[in-house]
Amino acid sequence: MQQLTGKVAIVTGASSGIGYQTALLFARHGAKLVVTARRQQELEALAGQIRSGGGVAIAVAGDVRDEQLAQRLVQIAVERFGGLDIAFNNAGAMGPSAPLAEVALNEWNETLATNLTSAFLGAKYQIPAMTARGGGSLIFTSTFVGYTAGMPGMGAYAASKAGIIGLTQVIAAEHGAQGIRANALLPGGTDTAMGRAATSAPGAREFVEGLHALKRLAAPEEIARSALYLASGASSFVTGTALLVDGGVSINRT
Ligand code: NAP
């Protein structure tokens, strides 16, 4: 059964990995999509794949650090599809991989801008459109890093992603009465370009897999299914949560 029939969704970070798979899944469930990331060719390929499967998608290339992009994505959803119901604010970057005392201010600022300020900018324009629609679902991709685990060398990333959880709680409290839900999705290690880059050193992949109770990384499709849950009516009483989808990395001690 299609779970998003008649819904309109924005997906950021849609050119690869979790965002790409989530856009495909949302489209298969009947949502009309506005997809975005910087790499235009990959986005066009995604939109083409959605259309060839009978779905509807508009690709808009841009940088999530740009406030005008945030505004434009919502405008396109409203003008072309009549409104906005779902926003998967998923774009993100690892930032510097270094002990905190060696992180330069500009690297810190860039990471916060890409991972956290982008979430604020997205929500700033998505909330009024959802209010006009009588409700909606905002989903933000966070991580277990900085929430259940302090991982050395990931200070800027952890701070930006933990900030998303606080932002999510405030949005949920501010806009619940308008039928708007806001949730953070916290994947464990996931087999995407980012996941592979983080585990590229010799032996690192086996080490990171071993940190998870399930002894493997997630496939991006598995994270997409949880995004679908948070986007759909199946999670109608779920708001303000930090939903771990982490293969047990947060509880594992073996
Ligand atoms: P990915 O394949 O590298 O995807 C990252 C996406 O973010 C790409 O589509 C990228 O598109 C986009 N992006 C990055 N910076 C951007 C910017 N400034 N403006 C616009 N788009 C930007 O990695 P992924 O694993 O799917 O990552 C998706 C989300 O999951 C991220 O927020 C990440 O932090 C989170 N996450 C990942 C893991 C993991 O192990 N992989 C675990 C927990 C959480 P362009 O390069 O085309 O702009």
Boltz pocket constraint, residues with backbone or C-beta under 6 A from the ligand:
constraints:
  - pocket:
      binder: B
      contacts: [[A, 12], [A, 13], [A, 14], [A, 15], [A, 16], [A, 17], [A, 18], [A, 19], [A, 36], [A, 37], [A, 38], [A, 39], [A, 40], [A, 62], [A, 63], [A, 64], [A, 65], [A, 90], [A, 91], [A, 92], [A, 93], [A, 94], [A, 114], [A, 141], [A, 142], [A, 143], [A, 144], [A, 185], [A, 186], [A, 187], [A, 188], [A, 189], [A, 190], [A, 191], [A, 192], [A, 193], [A, 194], [A, 195], [A, 196], [A, 220]]
      max_distance: 6.0
